[in-house]
Amino acid sequence: MRIFSFAQDGSQMVPVEVQLSLIPGLPQVQFTGLPDMAIKESIMRIKSAIRAQNFEWPKTRQIIINLRPAHLKKSSQGLELAVACALLWKTEQLPPPSDMSSPFYVYGELSLDGTVSVPQDWESLPVRKEGILTGRIKEGNYLCPLFQISQLRDLENPTFVPVKPITELLQKPPIPDICFSEKAAHILSIVAAGFHSLLLAGEAGSGKSTLSEHLPYLLPPPSSYEFRESRRVWSRMGRSLVWRPFVHPHHSITPLAMIGGGYPLFYGEITKAHGGILFMDEYLEFHPKVQEALREPVERGEICIARRGQSEKFPARFLLVAATNLCPCGDLVPGKSSPCSYSLRRCFSHLERLNGPMLDRFDILAFSDQWKTGNLSVSLKEIYKRVMRADAFRRKRGQKEVNARLSLQELESSLSVFLKETQLSSSISSKRRKKAILKVARTLADLNENESIEVQHIDQAKELSLIPFMQIKDKGMFP
């Protein structure tokens, strides 16, 4: 029987073959195949666990353990169970289970008394069709068929656990009993239904953060693949995840902590937000390099990092939501006089921190003075119903991808016959801005349950995806 385990290669977990040989000599253990110090030290736990479970340790033979492939420097939290199994089966102290296929994967941690537990990075293992032998998993298995044991002596008769869907782990947070104005509810429903990147700007204390922090309750459930990827990222940090992540970094964060990197490579905040929301409060206070670093991930949904000859692609497909004041005192609003206590020159110098290319990555720009007035008549539960109806209609149309991830060609194919014969205004010089208008228009059509994008959807989309961007770039709009 060929025994395999897993070792870390950058951010990936890769299969490693465990080969064990017994030769005459002193009872020593020798690892080959570039194991790290943690793997070498694990032999003491293995020896203690085997003896504690009333098995014998070879007394007159030297134990050679080879880990293939030999060129890969190996670090692993669960390889020690594979070594213990290989030793017990090799010395015929226990027969290997007859229903195990070959090759067979073993991954688990050992305690000194022989208890087997599941490593913290369990969910970062690659999905496989073959069974994996490991410790008891309270939540059941969501990767592949499992053979589970509580201690080493259970190896003779492990418990088989079939595959279960990972979506059984989803626990949607209860929706708070809070109401918004109709304009705020309109923005929330569009962003949640289409996963559109959102920039909220305006006066201090106008509800920008409140609006953003309630978006996670409105998002539809993730797909199985998306949820598995998010849980895999969080499991590497030793944390569990039951819903879409909501990551809220402080504005003093460094570019390295935001995008990840280092050596060995580690995840940044944008990867932790994969499959969920990255909320950047006080957006203009973030370091300019942090803002610059977001341009590619927002566009591509991943980030490629190279450090010391090691290159890795990290997932970074998130919904970007940012909130900011437009001047140091927080009262500046385009098109309206404000009691700003700072000079216009200082206000403009603050506003110039808003990077133009990064600003163009936002699908929607909304000014908070537009929704802070009005009756708070729409509950969050009602907004969620709107979002779910639009999401169901999108799937009914046969579209699996969210609207924010559609290509320009896919969006143009949804235009009505009239719009296909005409063109958007020639004043839209940016192709990315034209694409943002179409994406938002597609979501508005879904909210209205229209198969195609109509003229009214384009007009409404321009109010969110074009006009505010023109206003914030026009210094004449600030009296």
C-alpha positions in Angstrom: 0.0 0.0 0.0 1.3 3.5 -0.9 0.7 6.0 1.9 0.4 9.7 1.1 0.1 12.7 3.3 0.1 16.5 2.6 2.8 19.2 3.0 2.7 23.0 2.5 4.0 24.4 -0.8 3.6 28.2 -0.5 -0.2 28.7 0.1 -1.0 25.3 -1.4 -1.1 21.8 0.2 0.4 19.2 -2.0 0.5 15.4 -1.8 3.6 13.8 -0.3 4.4 10.1 -0.5 5.6 8.6 2.8 8.1 5.7 2.3 9.2 3.8 5.3 12.0 1.2 5.5 13.4 -0.9 8.4 17.1 -1.9 8.3 19.3 -3.6 10.9 21.0 -1.2 13.3 20.5 1.0 16.3 16.9 2.1 16.9 17.2 5.5 15.3 14.9 7.5 13.1 16.2 9.3 10.0 14.1 11.6 7.9 15.1 12.3 4.3 13.4 14.5 1.7 13.9 18.0 3.1 11.6 17.9 6.2 11.5 21.0 8.4 12.4 21.0 12.1 8.7 20.5 13.2 8.5 17.2 11.2 11.7 16.0 12.7 10.6 16.8 16.2 7.3 14.9 15.6 9.1 11.6 15.9 9.1 12.0 19.7 5.3 12.3 19.7 5.0 9.4 17.3 7.1 7.2 19.6 5.2 8.2 22.7 1.8 7.7 21.0 2.7 4.2 19.8 3.9 3.1 23.2 0.9 4.7 25.0 -1.4 2.6 22.7 0.4 -0.6 23.7 2.2 -1.1 20.5 5.9 -1.9 20.2 8.6 0.4 18.9 11.2 -1.4 16.8 14.2 -2.1 19.1 16.9 -3.5 16.8 16.2 -1.8 13.5 16.8 1.7 12.1 13.8 3.5 10.7 14.3 5.4 7.4 11.5 7.7 6.4 11.6 9.2 3.0 9.3 12.0 1.9 8.7 12.4 -1.9 9.1 14.6 -3.9 12.6 15.1 -2.6 13.1 18.6 -4.0 10.3 20.2 -2.0 11.1 21.6 1.4 8.3 20.2 3.5 6.2 21.7 6.3 3.2 19.8 7.6 0.9 19.8 10.6 -0.6 16.3 10.0 2.2 14.2 8.4 3.0 12.5 11.7 -0.2 10.3 11.6 0.9 9.0 8.2 4.3 8.0 9.6 2.7 6.2 12.6 0.4 4.3 10.3 3.2 3.4 8.0 5.2 2.0 10.9 2.3 0.0 12.4 1.4 -1.5 9.1 5.0 -2.2 8.1 5.7 -4.0 11.3 2.4 -5.9 10.9 1.2 -4.9 14.4 -2.0 -3.9 12.7 -3.5 -5.0 9.4 -4.3 -2.2 6.9 -8.1 -1.9 6.5 -9.2 -3.9 3.5 -11.6 -1.2 2.2 -8.9 1.4 1.8 -7.9 2.2 -1.8 -4.3 2.6 -2.9 -2.9 5.2 -2.9 -4.3 6.2 0.4 -4.1 9.6 2.1 -3.4 10.0 5.9 -3.4 13.4 7.6 -3.7 14.0 11.3 -2.0 15.2 14.5 -0.9 12.9 17.3 -0.9 13.6 21.0 1.5 11.9 23.4 -1.2 9.4 24.6 -2.1 8.4 21.0 -5.2 10.5 20.5 -5.6 11.6 16.9 -6.9 15.1 16.2 -7.6 17.1 13.0 -5.0 19.8 12.1 -6.0 23.4 11.9 -5.3 23.6 8.2 -7.5 20.7 7.4 -9.8 22.6 5.0 -6.9 23.9 3.0 -6.3 20.4 1.7 -7.1 19.9 -2.0 -10.4 18.3 -2.8 -9.9 14.6 -3.7 -11.9 11.7 -4.8 -9.8 9.3 -2.6 -10.6 8.8 1.0 -8.5 10.5 3.7 -7.7 9.0 7.1 -7.8 11.6 9.9 -9.1 12.3 13.4 -12.7 12.9 14.4 -14.3 15.9 12.7 -17.2 17.3 14.6 -18.7 19.1 11.6 -18.5 16.0 9.4 -16.5 15.9 6.2 -16.9 18.5 3.4 -13.8 17.6 1.3 -14.0 13.9 0.3 -14.9 10.5 1.7 -13.3 10.1 5.2 -12.0 7.4 7.4 -12.0 8.7 11.0 -10.3 7.5 14.1 -10.1 8.8 17.7 -6.9 7.1 18.6 -4.2 4.9 17.1 -5.8 1.6 18.2 -8.8 2.4 16.1 -6.8 2.0 12.9 -8.0 -1.6 12.6 -11.6 -0.5 12.2 -11.9 3.2 11.2 -15.3 4.9 10.8 -16.3 5.7 7.3 -18.0 9.1 6.7 -19.4 9.8 3.2 -19.2 13.1 1.4 -21.5 15.9 2.7 -22.2 19.2 0.9 -20.1 22.1 2.3 -23.2 24.3 2.1 -24.5 22.5 5.2 -22.1 24.6 7.2 -23.6 27.9 6.0 -25.2 29.9 8.9 -26.8 33.1 7.7 -26.6 35.8 10.4 -30.1 37.0 11.5 -31.2 40.2 9.8 -31.3 43.1 12.2 -34.5 45.0 12.7 -33.4 48.3 11.1 -34.9 50.6 8.5 -33.5 52.8 5.8 -34.8 55.5 3.5 -36.0 54.5 0.1 -32.9 56.0 -1.6 -30.5 54.1 0.8 -32.5 50.9 0.3 -32.2 51.4 -3.5 -28.4 51.6 -3.3 -28.2 48.6 -0.9 -30.4 46.4 -3.1 -28.4 47.2 -6.3 -25.0 46.6 -4.6 -26.0 43.3 -2.9 -27.8 41.9 -6.0 -25.0 42.7 -8.4 -21.9 42.7 -6.2 -21.0 46.2 -7.4 -18.1 48.0 -5.9 -19.3 51.0 -3.9 -17.8 54.3 -2.8 -19.8 56.3 -0.3 -18.8 59.9 0.2 -20.1 62.9 2.1 -20.7 64.5 5.4 -19.5 63.0 8.7 -22.2 61.2 10.6 -24.5 60.8 7.7 -24.7 57.0 7.9 -22.1 55.8 5.5 -20.6 53.2 7.9 -24.0 52.1 9.0 -25.1 51.5 5.4 -21.9 49.5 4.6 -21.9 47.4 7.8 -25.4 46.1 7.0 -24.5 44.9 3.5 -23.3 41.4 4.7 -26.9 40.6 5.8 -28.2 41.2 2.2 -25.8 39.1 0.2 -27.1 35.8 -1.3 -25.6 32.6 -0.1 -22.2 31.7 -1.8 -21.8 28.8 -4.1 -20.2 25.6 -2.8 -16.9 26.3 -4.6 -16.8 29.9 -3.4 -17.6 29.0 0.2 -14.9 26.2 0.2 -12.3 28.7 -1.1 -13.2 31.2 1.6 -13.1 28.6 4.3 -9.7 27.3 3.0 -8.2 30.7 3.4 -9.6 31.2 6.9 -8.6 27.7 8.0 -5.0 28.6 7.3 -5.3 31.2 10.0 -6.8 28.7 12.4 -10.3 30.3 12.2 -13.6 28.9 11.1 -16.1 30.6 8.7 -19.9 30.0 8.4 -20.9 32.9 6.1 -19.3 35.3 3.7 -16.4 37.1 5.4 -16.6 40.8 6.3 -13.1 42.3 6.5 -12.7 45.8 8.0 -9.0 46.8 8.1 -7.9 50.0 9.9 -6.8 52.8 7.7 -3.2 52.7 9.2 -2.7 49.2 7.6 0.6 48.7 5.6 0.6 47.7 1.9 2.2 44.4 2.9 -0.5 43.5 5.4 -3.2 44.5 2.9 -2.0 42.5 -0.1 0.0 39.8 1.6 3.5 38.6 0.8 6.5 38.1 3.0 8.6 34.9 3.1 7.1 32.4 3.4 4.2 33.9 1.6 1.1 34.8 3.7 -2.4 36.0 3.0 -3.3 39.7 3.1 -6.6 41.3 4.1 -7.8 41.3 0.5 -7.5 37.5 0.3 -9.2 37.1 3.7 -12.1 39.0 2.2 -12.3 36.5 -0.7 -16.0 35.6 -1.3 -17.2 38.4 0.9 -16.8 42.2 1.6 -13.8 44.3 2.1 -14.9 47.5 3.8 -12.5 50.4 3.8 -13.7 53.1 6.2 -12.0 56.5 6.0 -10.8 55.5 2.5 -8.8 58.6 1.8 -6.8 58.1 5.0 -5.4 54.8 3.6 -1.8 54.9 2.4 -1.7 55.8 -1.4 0.2 52.5 -2.0 -2.6 50.6 -0.4 -5.1 52.2 -2.8 -2.8 51.5 -5.7 -2.5 47.9 -4.7 -6.2 47.3 -5.0 -6.4 48.1 -8.7 -5.5 44.7 -10.1 -7.4 42.6 -7.5 -10.6 44.5 -8.0 -10.3 44.0 -11.7 -9.1 40.4 -11.9 -10.3 38.8 -8.6 -6.8 37.5 -7.8 -3.4 38.8 -7.0 0.0 37.4 -8.0 2.8 37.9 -5.5 6.5 37.1 -6.1 9.0 37.0 -3.3 12.6 35.6 -3.4 12.0 33.5 -6.4 8.6 32.2 -5.2 5.5 33.2 -7.0 2.0 32.6 -5.9 -1.5 33.6 -7.0 -3.9 34.4 -4.1 -7.6 34.6 -4.5 -9.0 38.1 -4.0 -12.5 38.2 -5.4 -14.4 40.4 -3.0 -17.0 43.2 -3.0 -15.2 46.4 -2.3 -17.1 49.0 -0.2 -15.4 52.3 0.8 -16.6 55.2 2.8 -14.9 58.6 3.1 -15.3 62.3 3.9 -14.3 64.7 1.1 -12.5 67.2 3.3 -10.7 67.3 6.7 -13.7 68.7 8.5 -16.1 66.2 6.8 -18.7 68.7 5.6 -17.8 69.2 2.0 -20.5 68.0 -0.5 -20.5 68.6 -4.3 -23.0 71.2 -5.5 -24.0 72.4 -2.0 -22.6 75.1 0.2 -21.3 73.8 3.5 -20.0 75.3 6.7 -16.5 73.9 6.1 -14.0 75.5 8.4 -11.0 74.7 6.1 -9.8 76.6 3.0 -10.9 75.4 -0.3 -7.2 74.8 -1.2 -6.8 72.4 1.7 -10.1 70.7 0.9 -8.9 70.1 -2.7 -5.5 68.8 -1.5 -7.4 66.2 0.6 -9.7 65.3 -2.3 -6.7 64.8 -4.5 -5.8 61.7 -2.5 -8.6 60.0 -4.4 -6.6 58.2 -7.0 -8.2 58.6 -10.4 -7.6 55.1 -11.9 -8.7 53.5 -8.6 -11.8 55.7 -8.5 -12.7 54.4 -12.0 -12.7 50.8 -10.5 -15.8 51.7 -8.4 -19.1 50.8 -10.2 -21.2 53.1 -8.0 -20.5 56.4 -6.2 -23.1 57.8 -3.9 -23.2 61.0 -1.8 -24.6 60.5 1.7 -26.6 63.7 1.6 -28.9 62.1 -0.9 -30.3 59.5 1.5 -29.9 61.0 5.0 -33.2 62.9 4.5 -36.4 61.1 4.1 -38.5 58.6 6.0 -36.9 55.4 7.3 -39.6 53.3 5.8 -37.9 50.3 4.3 -36.7 47.5 6.6 -33.6 45.5 6.0 -35.7 42.4 5.6 -37.6 44.0 2.8 -34.4 44.9 1.0 -33.2 41.3 1.4 -36.4 40.1 -0.3 -35.7 42.4 -3.2 -32.1 41.1 -3.5 -33.2 37.5 -3.4 -35.9 38.0 -6.1 -33.3 39.7 -8.3 -30.8 36.9 -7.7 -33.4 34.2 -8.4 -34.3 36.0 -11.7 -30.6 36.2 -12.7 -30.3 32.4 -12.2 -33.6 31.8 -14.0 -32.1 33.7 -17.0 -29.4 31.1 -17.0 -26.6 33.4 -15.8 -24.4 31.9 -13.1 -22.0 34.8 -12.7 -22.9 38.0 -10.8 -23.4 41.1 -12.9 -20.3 42.8 -11.6 -18.1 40.1 -13.2 -19.7 40.1 -16.6 -17.6 41.1 -19.7 -18.6 44.0 -21.9 -19.6 41.6 -24.7 -21.9 39.7 -22.3 -23.5 43.0 -21.1 -24.0 44.3 -24.6 -25.8 41.1 -25.5 -28.4 41.9 -22.8 -29.3 45.2 -24.4 -32.8 45.6 -25.8 -33.2 45.8 -29.6 -33.5 49.6 -29.5 -30.4 50.1 -27.4 -28.4 47.7 -29.7 -29.2 50.0 -32.6 -28.0 53.1 -30.7 -24.9 53.9 -28.6 -24.3 55.3 -25.2 -23.4 58.9 -25.0 -20.1 59.8 -26.7 -19.2 61.9 -23.7 -18.4 58.6 -21.8 -14.7 58.6 -22.7 -13.8 55.7 -20.3 -14.5 52.2 -21.5 -14.5 51.1 -17.8 -17.1 53.7 -17.0 -19.3 52.6 -19.9 -19.0 49.0 -18.6 -19.9 50.1 -15.0 -23.1 51.7 -16.4 -24.1 48.5 -18.2 -23.3 46.4 -15.2 -25.5 48.5 -12.9 -28.2 48.7 -15.6 -28.2 44.8 -15.8 -28.8 44.7 -12.0 -31.6 47.2 -12.3 -33.2 45.1 -15.0 -33.0 42.1 -12.7 -34.6 44.0 -9.8 -37.4 44.8 -12.2 -37.4 41.3 -13.6 -36.7 42.4 -17.1 -35.0 40.0 -19.5 -33.2 42.8 -21.4 -31.7 46.2 -20.4 -34.0 49.0 -21.3 -33.5 52.8 -21.7 -34.9 53.5 -18.2 -32.3 51.2 -16.7 -29.5 53.0 -18.5 -30.8 56.4 -17.3 -31.0 55.2 -13.7 -27.6 53.6 -13.9 -26.0 56.9 -15.1 -27.3 58.6 -11.9 -25.1 56.2 -9.9 -22.3 55.3 -12.2 -21.6 58.4 -14.3 -23.0 61.7 -12.9 -21.5 61.4 -9.4 -18.0 60.6 -10.9 -18.3 63.7 -13.1 -19.3 65.8 -10.2 -16.4 64.8 -7.9 -13.9 65.5 -10.7 -15.3 68.9 -11.4 -13.9 71.4 -8.9 -16.5 73.9 -9.9 -19.1 71.8 -8.2 -17.5 72.7 -4.8 -18.7 76.2 -3.9 
